Amino acid sequence: MSTMNNQVQKKMNPLTLQQVTIQDPFWSSREQNVTETVVPYQWDALNDNIPGAEPSHTIENFRLAAGEAKGEYYGMVFQDSDLGKWLETVGFILSRERDPELEKTADEVIDLLERAQQPDGYLNTYYTVKKPGERWTNLRDNHELYCAGHLMEAAVSYYQATGKRKFLDIMSRYADYIATVFGPGPDQIQGYDGHPEIELALVKMYEATGEAKYLELSSFFVDQRGQQPYFFDQEAEKRQENSSRKRSYDYFQAHAPVREQHTAEGHSVRAVYLYSAMADLAVENGDQQLLDACKQLWKDTTRRKMYVTGGIGSSEYEERFTVPYDLPNDRAYAETCAAIGLMFWAHRMLQIEADREYADVMERALYNGVLSGISLDGKSYFYVNPLEVWPDTANHRHDMSTVKVTRQPWFGCACCPPNIARLIASLGQYIYSQNEERKELYVHLYIGSKAEVELAGQPVRLIQTTNYPWDGSVELELDMEQVTEFGVSLRIPGWCKEAKIAVNGVEVTDAVTNSGYASLRRTWQPGDRITLDLSMPVELIFAHPALRENAGKAALQRGPVVFCLEEADNGANLQDIELAADAKLEAVFDEKLLGGVVVINGAATRSDSSAADADELYATSPAARVPAQITAVPYYAWSNRTPGEMTVWVRYRS
């Protein structure tokens, strides 16, 4: 069980959505798109009103559970979670601005949840409709607690946004019931869910309600994982199940007790959800051992198993981590949900340690592996995010069936679309944190915004203005009623080789840099302005030599954005293009392309295909090289035009 150690404390706490308003040329339109397009679109999807899209049946399943419709359950065993994520997104939107019509829709579906809830508090449509009497008989595969967790997170979000308790009360009744079913008692189930999620949700329930038993239950689930005899074996034996169907325990992160897990294993989304809960509990329980495990897992994940885009989970088989440096490009799985989960984990670790490394990874995932999962219009999605696509092979090889060359309107397994919506809708809480004891405000992400916070007992409004990620210039204006002494800590991104800070036009030379944050502590005057200039040249990125897939290749990055080549700009056979070490690469903003993006133009070479002999597959001399111009676009924006080839990694000649 937990090892108490009061040394584990958060260095800071994030500002809430109620404290932050995004006003940004890059993100405001995306935030607005989630509110005006994505949420209504996904509501239609949950109600099976999208022509041509795979049906969801989610709302109908709840109507069936409430006895208000006739028919059969349809969908994945975790279909309930899609509604949970949608409602959580609504809560985040309402935290920023109340919307009576959206709130009315949410209240009506919450009423439906209440009617679908069983008298003892149980709420799961799959078991209520399809398998009544079989609750808690297959926790390994059927996501009961996972679905409960997503509904709990939604309830907390909605309560914090509206102050309405109905949804929170519904989920409190469910959590209370779960606490009677699971635990160390002789008549309780001493197990855990195959898909971690309820663990982090229960921490949120504890924070919202003050009920210590929710925190204790979360700790129980985490501590129980990996204990022997293995719970899933006992469960399968009760079901009299054929053991040949059994997955390995590392798939579920249950191969060893969590404090003894040192490498990221198994299903990547499950892993980062579990690690997020572990970080939460390390703080809540003062558990240094648990935090140490998180730090080891973090190093293995981000230094040996993460794509340059912030994607994780390289294998389509079991959507899992494999071995260090196994990061294929054309078969990359890199599920959108996994990059989102990595952000969750990074954000939690950042609050504990105030180390730039966590914010850097959070930002890398956000601008690349997460944002690539949604189209520019918000109406189609990638579940899988490859770093190289050749449509002719992706569309014909059976071993690449998960690689799509265009985003899809919806999925039968639709975890990613509502997940990315809730991430964008909640982005405001990732930008700033506060250390109340030290009277210090941290700036993690450079996103135009207004933050309202109390520092040194005084209300302070910070207004951030920037054209990031296209420009490295940031201005922070401090607005308060009187002179106040406090600290402002600015993240200097790891990709930035040169940063200049000035206050009211005077360059700062005495900033104290700690773990990648430049701290300015002084007595501030109302109207003081901090300017930060981050050098943002085009960079060539090279992979570790052990990453065999990228030997002899380079990726293009500028600031936090990773770029790619698309056939639409560069013609076919992108793998033949080669950059030279002295290639001049120029970044230019194109307001008419892909909603307005920076593109990278430069010189390269490629084979002279016109001189090649079409009747000879192999030859004893290489094809002649001819000059070529390349145009690279942000990776997140690929596949928003004519379908075609794409690659992140480009051949490189030193």
C-alpha positions as CSV (number, residue, x, y, z in Angstrom):
1,M,0.0,0.0,0.0
2,S,1.0,3.7,0.0
3,T,4.2,4.7,1.6
4,M,3.6,8.1,3.3
5,N,6.3,10.7,2.7
6,N,5.5,14.4,3.1
7,Q,8.3,15.3,0.8
8,V,6.0,14.7,-2.2
9,Q,4.2,18.0,-2.7
10,K,3.1,19.9,-5.7
11,K,5.3,22.8,-6.6
12,M,2.3,24.5,-8.1
13,N,-1.4,24.2,-9.1
14,P,-2.9,24.9,-12.5
15,L,-5.1,27.9,-13.0
16,T,-8.7,26.8,-13.7
17,L,-10.8,27.3,-16.8
18,Q,-12.7,30.0,-14.9
19,Q,-9.5,31.9,-14.4
20,V,-8.2,31.8,-18.0
21,T,-9.7,33.1,-21.2
22,I,-8.0,32.2,-24.5
23,Q,-7.7,35.1,-26.9
24,D,-5.3,33.7,-29.5
25,P,-5.0,33.9,-33.3
26,F,-4.1,30.1,-33.5
27,W,-6.3,28.6,-30.7
28,S,-9.4,30.8,-30.5
29,S,-10.7,29.6,-33.8
30,R,-10.1,26.0,-32.8
31,E,-11.8,26.5,-29.4
32,Q,-14.7,28.2,-31.2
33,N,-14.8,25.3,-33.7
34,V,-15.2,22.8,-30.9
35,T,-18.1,24.8,-29.5
36,E,-19.9,25.6,-32.7
37,T,-19.1,22.6,-34.9
38,V,-17.5,19.7,-33.1
39,V,-19.8,19.4,-30.1
40,P,-23.0,19.7,-32.2
41,Y,-21.5,17.3,-34.8
42,Q,-20.6,14.8,-32.1
43,W,-24.0,15.1,-30.5
44,D,-25.5,14.2,-33.9
45,A,-23.1,11.3,-34.1
46,L,-24.1,10.0,-30.7
47,N,-27.7,10.2,-31.9
48,D,-26.9,8.4,-35.2
49,N,-27.7,11.5,-37.3
50,I,-24.5,11.7,-39.4
51,P,-25.3,10.3,-42.9
52,G,-22.7,7.8,-44.0
53,A,-20.9,7.6,-40.6
54,E,-20.7,4.4,-38.7
55,P,-23.6,4.4,-36.2
56,S,-22.9,5.1,-32.5
57,H,-26.2,4.2,-30.8
58,T,-24.9,5.7,-27.6
59,I,-28.0,7.7,-26.7
60,E,-30.3,4.9,-27.8
61,N,-28.4,2.5,-25.4
62,F,-29.2,4.8,-22.5
63,R,-32.9,5.0,-23.6
64,L,-32.9,1.2,-23.7
65,A,-31.4,1.1,-20.2
66,A,-34.0,3.5,-18.9
67,G,-36.8,1.4,-20.4
68,E,-37.8,4.1,-22.8
69,A,-37.1,2.3,-26.0
70,K,-37.2,-1.2,-27.4
71,G,-34.4,-3.0,-29.2
72,E,-30.9,-4.4,-28.7
73,Y,-27.7,-2.9,-27.3
74,Y,-25.4,-1.8,-30.1
75,G,-21.7,-0.8,-30.1
76,M,-18.6,-1.4,-28.2
77,V,-18.7,-2.5,-24.5
78,F,-17.4,1.0,-23.7
79,Q,-19.9,3.0,-25.7
80,D,-21.1,4.8,-22.6
81,S,-17.7,6.5,-22.4
82,D,-18.3,8.5,-25.6
83,L,-21.2,10.3,-23.9
84,G,-19.0,10.8,-20.8
85,K,-16.3,12.6,-22.8
86,W,-18.9,14.6,-24.7
87,L,-20.5,15.8,-21.5
88,E,-17.1,16.6,-20.0
89,T,-16.4,18.8,-23.1
90,V,-19.7,20.6,-22.6
91,G,-18.7,21.2,-19.0
92,F,-15.4,22.8,-20.1
93,I,-17.3,25.0,-22.7
94,L,-19.8,26.1,-20.1
95,S,-16.9,27.0,-17.7
96,R,-15.9,29.7,-20.1
97,E,-19.3,31.0,-21.1
98,R,-22.8,29.8,-20.2
99,D,-24.8,28.7,-23.2
100,P,-28.5,28.1,-22.3
101,E,-29.3,25.9,-25.3
102,L,-26.2,23.7,-24.8
103,E,-26.9,23.5,-21.1
104,K,-30.5,22.5,-21.8
105,T,-29.3,19.7,-24.0
106,A,-26.8,18.5,-21.4
107,D,-29.4,18.7,-18.6
108,E,-31.8,16.6,-20.6
109,V,-29.3,13.9,-21.3
110,I,-28.3,14.0,-17.6
111,D,-31.9,13.4,-16.7
112,L,-31.7,10.4,-19.1
113,L,-28.7,9.1,-17.2
114,E,-30.6,9.5,-13.9
115,R,-33.5,7.4,-15.4
116,A,-31.1,4.8,-16.7
117,Q,-29.4,4.5,-13.3
118,Q,-30.3,1.3,-11.4
119,P,-31.8,1.6,-7.8
120,D,-28.5,0.6,-6.2
121,G,-26.6,3.2,-8.1
122,Y,-25.2,1.1,-11.0
123,L,-25.0,2.8,-14.4
124,N,-23.8,0.9,-17.4
125,T,-25.9,0.3,-20.5
126,Y,-24.0,-2.7,-21.8
127,Y,-24.7,-4.8,-18.7
128,T,-28.1,-3.3,-17.9
129,V,-29.4,-4.0,-21.5
130,K,-27.3,-6.8,-22.9
131,K,-26.0,-8.8,-20.0
132,P,-28.3,-8.2,-16.9
133,G,-27.1,-10.2,-13.9
134,E,-23.5,-10.4,-15.2
135,R,-22.1,-7.3,-13.6
136,W,-18.4,-7.3,-12.6
137,T,-17.8,-10.8,-14.2
138,N,-15.3,-9.6,-16.8
139,L,-13.4,-6.6,-15.6
140,R,-10.5,-7.6,-17.8
141,D,-12.2,-6.9,-21.1
142,N,-15.5,-5.1,-20.6
143,H,-14.6,-1.6,-19.3
144,E,-17.2,-1.3,-16.6
145,L,-15.1,0.9,-14.4
146,Y,-13.5,2.7,-17.3
147,C,-17.0,3.8,-18.4
148,A,-17.8,4.8,-14.9
149,G,-14.6,6.9,-14.8
150,H,-15.4,8.9,-17.9
151,L,-18.9,9.7,-16.5
152,M,-17.3,10.7,-13.2
153,E,-14.9,13.1,-14.9
154,A,-17.8,14.5,-16.9
155,A,-19.9,15.0,-13.7
156,V,-17.0,16.9,-12.0
157,S,-16.5,19.1,-15.1
158,Y,-20.3,19.9,-15.3
159,Y,-20.5,20.7,-11.6
160,Q,-17.5,23.0,-11.7
161,A,-19.0,24.8,-14.7
162,T,-22.6,25.2,-13.6
163,G,-22.8,24.5,-9.9
164,K,-25.6,22.0,-10.6
165,R,-25.2,18.9,-8.4
166,K,-27.6,16.5,-10.2
167,F,-24.9,14.8,-12.4
168,L,-22.4,14.8,-9.5
169,D,-24.9,13.2,-7.2
170,I,-25.7,10.5,-9.8
171,M,-22.1,9.6,-10.1
172,S,-21.5,9.9,-6.3
173,R,-24.2,7.3,-5.9
174,Y,-22.4,5.1,-8.5
175,A,-19.1,5.6,-6.8
176,D,-20.6,4.8,-3.4
177,Y,-22.0,1.6,-4.8
178,I,-18.6,0.7,-6.4
179,A,-16.9,1.3,-3.0
180,T,-19.1,-1.4,-1.5
181,V,-18.3,-3.9,-4.3
182,F,-14.5,-3.4,-4.4
183,G,-12.1,-3.3,-1.6
184,P,-10.0,-5.4,0.7
185,G,-12.9,-6.9,2.6
186,P,-13.7,-10.7,2.5
187,D,-16.9,-10.1,0.6
188,Q,-15.5,-7.6,-1.8
189,I,-13.9,-7.9,-5.2
190,Q,-10.2,-7.5,-4.8
191,G,-9.6,-6.5,-8.4
192,Y,-9.3,-3.7,-10.9
193,D,-10.4,-2.7,-14.4
194,G,-8.6,-3.9,-17.5
195,H,-8.5,-0.3,-18.8
196,P,-7.3,2.3,-16.2
197,E,-9.4,5.4,-16.0
198,I,-11.5,5.3,-12.9
199,E,-8.4,5.7,-10.8
200,L,-7.8,9.3,-12.0
201,A,-11.5,10.0,-12.1
202,L,-11.9,9.1,-8.4
203,V,-9.2,11.6,-7.5
204,K,-11.3,14.2,-9.3
205,M,-14.4,13.1,-7.4
206,Y,-12.5,13.3,-4.2
207,E,-11.4,16.9,-5.0
208,A,-15.0,17.9,-5.9
209,T,-16.8,16.3,-3.0
210,G,-14.2,16.0,-0.2
211,E,-15.2,12.3,0.2
212,A,-12.0,10.5,1.4
213,K,-13.4,7.1,0.4
214,Y,-13.0,8.0,-3.3
215,L,-9.3,8.7,-2.8
216,E,-9.0,5.4,-0.8
217,L,-10.8,3.5,-3.6
218,S,-8.5,5.0,-6.3
219,S,-5.4,4.0,-4.2
220,F,-6.9,0.5,-3.8
221,F,-7.3,0.0,-7.5
222,V,-3.8,1.2,-8.2
223,D,-2.2,-0.8,-5.4
224,Q,-4.1,-3.9,-6.4
225,R,-2.7,-3.9,-9.9
226,G,0.0,-6.5,-10.5
227,Q,-0.5,-8.3,-7.1
228,Q,-0.5,-12.1,-7.1
229,P,-2.4,-14.3,-7.5
230,Y,-3.4,-12.4,-10.7
231,F,-6.9,-11.2,-10.4
232,F,-7.7,-11.7,-14.1
233,D,-6.7,-15.4,-13.8
234,Q,-9.1,-15.8,-10.9
235,E,-11.9,-14.0,-12.8
236,A,-11.4,-16.0,-15.9
237,E,-11.5,-19.2,-13.9
238,K,-14.9,-18.2,-12.5
239,R,-16.1,-17.7,-16.0
240,Q,-14.7,-21.1,-17.0
241,E,-12.9,-19.3,-19.8
242,N,-10.6,-20.9,-22.3
243,S,-7.2,-19.7,-21.3
244,S,-6.0,-19.5,-24.9
245,R,-7.8,-16.1,-25.2
246,K,-5.7,-14.6,-22.5
247,R,-3.6,-11.5,-23.1
248,S,-0.3,-11.0,-21.4
249,Y,-0.5,-9.0,-18.1
250,D,1.8,-6.3,-19.3
251,Y,-0.9,-5.3,-21.8
252,F,-3.0,-4.2,-18.8
253,Q,0.0,-2.7,-16.9
254,A,-0.7,-5.5,-14.3
255,H,2.4,-7.6,-14.8
256,A,3.9,-6.2,-11.6
257,P,2.9,-4.0,-8.7
258,V,3.0,-0.4,-10.0
259,R,5.9,0.7,-7.8
260,E,8.0,-2.1,-9.5
261,Q,7.1,-1.1,-13.0
262,H,10.1,0.7,-14.6
263,T,9.4,0.5,-18.3
264,A,6.3,1.5,-20.2
265,E,4.5,-1.6,-21.4
266,G,1.3,-2.7,-23.0
267,H,-1.6,-0.7,-24.4
268,S,-0.3,2.9,-24.5
269,V,-3.6,4.7,-23.6
270,R,-4.2,2.5,-20.7
271,A,-0.6,3.1,-19.6
272,V,-0.7,6.9,-19.6
273,Y,-4.1,7.0,-17.9
274,L,-2.7,4.8,-15.1
275,Y,0.5,6.8,-14.9
276,S,-1.6,10.0,-14.6
277,A,-3.5,8.5,-11.6
278,M,-0.2,7.4,-10.1
279,A,1.1,11.0,-10.2
280,D,-2.1,12.2,-8.6
281,L,-1.9,9.7,-5.8
282,A,1.8,10.2,-5.2
283,V,0.9,13.8,-4.2
284,E,-2.4,13.0,-2.4
285,N,-0.8,10.2,-0.4
286,G,2.7,11.7,0.0
287,D,4.1,8.6,-1.8
288,Q,7.7,9.1,-2.9
289,Q,8.0,5.5,-4.1
290,L,5.0,6.0,-6.4
291,L,6.5,9.2,-7.7
292,D,9.9,7.5,-8.3
293,A,8.1,4.9,-10.4
294,C,6.4,7.6,-12.4
295,K,9.7,9.3,-13.1
296,Q,11.3,6.0,-14.3
297,L,8.3,5.3,-16.5
298,W,8.5,8.8,-17.9
299,K,12.1,8.5,-18.9
300,D,11.4,5.2,-20.7
301,T,8.4,6.5,-22.5
302,T,9.8,9.9,-23.7
303,R,13.4,9.0,-24.3
304,R,13.0,5.6,-25.9
305,K,9.4,5.1,-27.1
306,M,8.0,8.4,-28.3
307,Y,7.8,9.7,-31.8
308,V,9.1,13.1,-32.7
309,T,5.4,14.2,-33.0
310,G,4.7,13.2,-29.4
311,G,2.9,10.1,-30.5
312,I,3.3,6.9,-28.4
313,G,2.3,3.3,-28.8
314,S,4.0,2.3,-32.0
315,S,2.3,-1.1,-32.7
316,E,-1.1,-1.7,-34.2
317,Y,-1.1,-5.1,-32.4
318,E,-2.8,-4.4,-29.1
319,E,-2.2,-0.6,-29.6
320,R,0.9,-1.0,-27.5
321,F,4.4,0.0,-26.7
322,T,7.0,-2.5,-28.0
323,V,10.8,-2.3,-27.4
324,P,13.0,0.7,-27.1
325,Y,13.5,2.6,-30.4
326,D,10.9,0.6,-32.3
327,L,9.2,3.5,-33.9
328,P,8.3,2.6,-37.5
329,N,6.9,5.5,-39.6
330,D,4.6,3.9,-42.1
331,R,3.1,1.5,-39.6
332,A,3.0,4.0,-36.7
333,Y,-0.1,3.5,-34.6
334,A,0.4,6.6,-32.4
335,E,-3.3,6.7,-31.4
336,T,-4.6,10.2,-30.9
337,C,-5.9,9.2,-27.4
338,A,-2.4,8.1,-26.4
339,A,-0.9,11.6,-27.2
340,I,-3.8,13.2,-25.3
341,G,-3.1,10.8,-22.3
342,L,0.6,11.7,-22.5
343,M,-0.5,15.4,-22.1
344,F,-2.5,14.5,-19.0
345,W,0.4,12.7,-17.5
346,A,2.9,15.4,-18.4
347,H,0.7,18.1,-16.9
348,R,0.4,16.3,-13.6
349,M,4.2,15.7,-13.4
350,L,4.8,19.3,-14.3
351,Q,2.8,20.5,-11.2
352,I,4.9,18.3,-9.0
353,E,8.4,19.1,-10.3
354,A,8.1,22.4,-12.2
355,D,10.5,21.0,-14.7
356,R,10.5,22.3,-18.3
357,E,10.9,18.7,-19.7
358,Y,7.3,17.9,-18.9
359,A,6.0,21.1,-20.5
360,D,8.1,20.5,-23.6
361,V,6.6,17.1,-24.1
362,M,3.1,18.4,-23.4
363,E,3.7,21.0,-26.0
364,R,5.2,18.6,-28.5
365,A,2.2,16.3,-28.2
366,L,-0.3,19.2,-28.4
367,Y,0.9,20.8,-31.6
368,N,1.7,17.6,-33.4
369,G,0.4,14.2,-32.2
370,V,-2.9,15.5,-30.8
371,L,-3.8,18.2,-33.3
372,S,-3.2,15.9,-36.2
373,G,-6.1,13.8,-35.0
374,I,-8.8,16.3,-36.1
375,S,-9.4,18.0,-39.5
376,L,-9.2,21.7,-39.9
377,D,-13.0,21.9,-40.1
378,G,-13.5,19.7,-37.1
379,K,-15.6,17.1,-38.9
380,S,-13.2,14.2,-39.5
381,Y,-10.6,12.4,-37.4
382,F,-7.5,10.3,-37.3
383,Y,-7.5,7.4,-34.9
384,V,-4.0,6.4,-36.1
385,N,-1.3,9.0,-36.8
386,P,1.4,7.6,-39.1
387,L,4.5,9.6,-39.9
388,E,4.7,8.3,-43.5
389,V,2.0,7.4,-45.9
390,W,2.1,5.9,-49.4
391,P,-1.6,5.5,-50.2
392,D,-1.0,2.7,-52.8
393,T,0.4,0.5,-50.1
394,A,-1.7,1.6,-47.2
395,N,-4.9,0.9,-49.2
396,H,-3.7,-2.6,-50.4
397,R,-1.6,-4.2,-47.7
398,H,-3.5,-6.2,-45.1
399,D,-0.8,-5.5,-42.5
400,M,-1.5,-1.7,-42.9
401,S,-5.2,-1.8,-42.6
402,T,-5.3,0.6,-39.7
403,V,-3.4,3.4,-41.6
404,K,-5.9,5.7,-43.2
405,V,-4.9,8.3,-45.8
406,T,-7.9,10.5,-45.0
407,R,-9.6,11.4,-41.8
408,Q,-12.8,9.5,-41.0
409,P,-16.2,11.1,-40.1
410,W,-16.6,8.8,-37.1
411,F,-15.5,5.4,-35.8
412,G,-17.3,2.4,-34.4
413,C,-14.6,2.6,-31.7
414,A,-15.0,6.4,-31.3
415,C,-12.8,7.1,-28.3
416,C,-10.6,9.7,-30.1
417,P,-13.1,12.3,-31.5
418,P,-14.6,13.2,-28.2
419,N,-11.2,12.9,-26.5
420,I,-9.7,15.6,-28.7
421,A,-12.7,17.8,-28.3
422,R,-12.4,17.7,-24.5
423,L,-8.7,18.4,-24.7
424,I,-9.1,21.5,-26.9
425,A,-12.1,22.7,-24.8
426,S,-10.0,22.4,-21.6
427,L,-6.8,23.9,-23.0
428,G,-7.0,27.0,-20.8
429,Q,-6.0,25.0,-17.7
430,Y,-2.7,23.9,-19.3
431,I,-1.3,27.4,-19.8
432,Y,-0.5,28.7,-16.3
433,S,0.1,27.5,-12.8
434,Q,0.5,29.2,-9.4
435,N,2.7,28.6,-6.4
436,E,0.7,30.3,-3.7
437,E,3.4,29.9,-1.0
438,R,6.1,31.5,-3.1
439,K,3.7,34.0,-4.7
440,E,4.7,32.9,-8.1
441,L,2.9,32.5,-11.5
442,Y,4.3,30.0,-14.0
443,V,3.7,30.4,-17.8
444,H,4.0,27.0,-19.5
445,L,2.4,27.5,-22.9
446,Y,2.6,30.6,-25.0
447,I,-1.1,31.1,-26.0
448,G,-2.7,34.4,-26.2
449,S,-4.9,34.7,-23.2
450,K,-6.1,36.6,-20.1
451,A,-5.4,35.1,-16.7
452,E,-6.9,36.3,-13.4
453,V,-5.2,35.2,-10.3
454,E,-4.5,36.4,-6.7
455,L,-0.8,36.9,-5.9
456,A,0.5,38.2,-2.6
457,G,-3.1,38.9,-1.6
458,Q,-3.8,41.1,-4.6
459,P,-5.9,40.4,-7.7
460,V,-3.7,40.3,-10.7
461,R,-4.7,40.1,-14.4
462,L,-2.1,38.9,-16.8
463,I,-2.7,39.5,-20.5
464,Q,-0.6,37.4,-22.9
465,T,-0.3,38.4,-26.5
466,T,1.5,36.3,-29.1
467,N,1.4,34.9,-32.6
468,Y,2.9,31.6,-31.4
469,P,3.6,29.0,-32.7
470,W,4.4,30.9,-35.9
471,D,6.4,33.6,-34.0
472,G,8.5,33.4,-30.9
473,S,7.6,36.9,-29.6
474,V,5.5,37.0,-26.5
475,E,4.2,39.9,-24.5
476,L,2.8,39.7,-20.9
477,E,1.1,42.7,-19.5
478,L,0.4,42.9,-15.7
479,D,-2.7,44.7,-14.7
480,M,-3.4,45.2,-11.0
481,E,-4.7,48.0,-8.7
482,Q,-1.5,48.5,-6.7
483,V,2.2,47.8,-6.6
484,T,2.7,44.1,-5.7
485,E,5.8,41.9,-5.2
486,F,5.6,38.4,-6.7
487,G,7.4,36.1,-9.2
488,V,6.7,35.3,-12.8
489,S,8.4,32.2,-14.2
490,L,8.6,31.8,-18.0
491,R,9.3,28.5,-19.7
492,I,12.3,28.6,-22.0
493,P,11.5,25.7,-24.4
494,G,14.1,23.1,-24.8
495,W,14.1,23.7,-28.6
496,C,15.0,27.4,-28.1
497,K,18.8,28.1,-28.4
498,E,18.5,31.8,-27.6
499,A,15.9,33.7,-25.5
500,K,15.7,37.4,-24.6
501,I,13.6,38.8,-21.8
502,A,12.9,42.4,-21.2
503,V,10.7,44.3,-18.7
504,N,9.3,47.6,-20.0
505,G,11.8,47.5,-22.8
506,V,14.9,47.0,-20.6
507,E,16.7,43.7,-21.1
508,V,16.7,41.4,-18.1
509,T,20.1,39.9,-17.3
510,D,19.4,38.7,-13.7
511,A,16.6,36.2,-14.3
512,V,17.2,33.1,-12.2
513,T,16.8,30.0,-14.4
514,N,15.6,26.8,-12.6
515,S,14.7,23.6,-14.5
516,G,14.1,25.5,-17.7
517,Y,12.1,28.3,-16.2
518,A,13.4,31.9,-16.1
519,S,12.1,33.5,-12.9
520,L,11.5,37.2,-12.5
521,R,10.9,38.2,-9.0
522,R,10.3,41.9,-8.3
523,T,7.9,44.5,-7.1
524,W,5.6,45.0,-10.1
525,Q,3.9,48.3,-11.1
526,P,0.4,48.3,-12.7
527,G,0.9,48.1,-16.5
528,D,4.4,46.5,-16.4
529,R,5.1,44.6,-19.6
530,I,7.3,41.5,-19.9
531,T,8.5,40.6,-23.4
532,L,10.0,37.3,-24.3
533,D,11.7,36.7,-27.7
534,L,12.3,33.0,-28.5
535,S,14.7,32.3,-31.3
536,M,12.7,30.2,-33.8
537,P,14.9,29.1,-36.8
538,V,14.1,26.0,-38.9
539,E,15.9,23.1,-37.2
540,L,16.9,19.7,-38.6
541,I,16.1,17.0,-36.1
542,F,18.0,13.7,-36.0
543,A,17.0,10.5,-34.3
544,H,19.1,8.5,-31.9
545,P,21.3,6.1,-33.9
546,A,19.4,3.1,-32.4
547,L,16.2,4.3,-34.0
548,R,17.0,2.3,-37.1
549,E,13.9,3.5,-39.1
550,N,15.4,7.0,-39.3
551,A,19.0,6.3,-40.0
552,G,20.2,8.8,-42.6
553,K,17.1,10.9,-42.3
554,A,16.2,14.2,-40.7
555,A,12.9,15.8,-39.7
556,L,12.1,19.5,-40.0
557,Q,11.0,21.4,-36.9
558,R,10.4,25.1,-36.2
559,G,9.5,26.1,-32.6
560,P,7.2,23.4,-31.3
561,V,5.8,22.4,-34.7
562,V,7.0,19.4,-36.6
563,F,6.7,19.6,-40.4
564,C,6.1,17.1,-43.1
565,L,6.2,16.8,-46.9
566,E,3.0,16.2,-48.8
567,E,2.5,15.0,-52.4
568,A,0.3,18.0,-53.0
569,D,3.3,20.3,-52.8
570,N,6.2,18.0,-53.7
571,G,5.0,15.4,-56.1
572,A,5.1,11.6,-55.6
573,N,7.8,9.4,-54.3
574,L,8.7,11.6,-51.3
575,Q,11.1,9.0,-50.0
576,D,13.4,9.8,-52.9
577,I,13.9,13.5,-51.9
578,E,17.2,14.2,-50.2
579,L,18.2,17.3,-48.2
580,A,21.8,18.5,-48.1
581,A,23.6,19.6,-45.0
582,D,24.0,23.1,-46.4
583,A,20.4,23.3,-47.7
584,K,18.9,26.8,-47.1
585,L,15.5,26.4,-45.5
586,E,13.2,29.4,-45.3
587,A,10.1,29.7,-43.1
588,V,7.3,31.7,-44.7
589,F,3.7,32.4,-43.5
590,D,1.1,31.5,-46.1
591,E,-2.3,33.0,-44.9
592,K,-4.2,31.3,-47.7
593,L,-2.9,27.7,-47.1
594,L,-4.5,25.3,-44.7
595,G,-6.2,28.0,-42.6
596,G,-2.9,30.1,-42.4
597,V,0.3,28.3,-41.7
598,V,4.0,28.7,-41.8
599,V,5.6,26.6,-44.6
600,I,9.2,25.7,-45.0
601,N,10.7,26.1,-48.4
602,G,14.1,24.9,-49.5
603,A,16.4,23.2,-52.0
604,A,16.8,19.5,-52.2
605,T,17.6,16.8,-54.9
606,R,15.7,13.9,-56.2
607,S,16.2,11.1,-58.8
608,D,15.8,12.0,-62.4
609,S,13.0,9.6,-63.1
610,S,12.8,10.5,-66.8
611,A,16.2,9.0,-67.3
612,A,15.4,5.7,-65.5
613,D,14.8,2.6,-67.5
614,A,11.2,1.4,-66.9
615,D,12.2,-2.1,-67.8
616,E,15.0,-2.4,-65.2
617,L,14.0,-2.8,-61.6
618,Y,17.6,-2.9,-60.4
619,A,20.8,-1.4,-61.9
620,T,24.5,-1.2,-61.1
621,S,24.6,2.6,-60.9
622,P,22.4,5.0,-59.1
623,A,19.9,7.2,-60.9
624,A,21.1,10.7,-61.6
625,R,20.1,13.4,-59.1
626,V,18.5,16.6,-60.1
627,P,17.7,19.8,-58.1
628,A,14.3,20.0,-56.5
629,Q,12.4,22.5,-54.4
630,I,10.5,21.3,-51.4
631,T,7.7,22.8,-49.4
632,A,6.9,21.4,-45.9
633,V,3.7,22.0,-44.0
634,P,2.9,21.5,-40.4
635,Y,2.4,17.8,-39.6
636,Y,-0.9,18.5,-37.8
637,A,-2.4,19.9,-41.1
638,W,-1.6,17.0,-43.5
639,S,-4.5,15.3,-45.3
640,N,-6.7,18.4,-45.4
641,R,-6.3,18.6,-49.2
642,T,-6.1,16.0,-52.0
643,P,-5.1,12.6,-50.6
644,G,-1.6,11.6,-51.3
645,E,1.8,10.7,-50.0
646,M,3.2,12.2,-46.7
647,T,6.4,11.9,-44.8
648,V,7.9,13.5,-41.7
649,W,11.4,12.0,-42.1
650,V,13.4,13.0,-45.1
651,R,16.6,11.6,-46.5
652,Y,19.6,13.6,-45.5
653,R,23.1,13.9,-47.0
654,S,25.8,15.3,-44.6
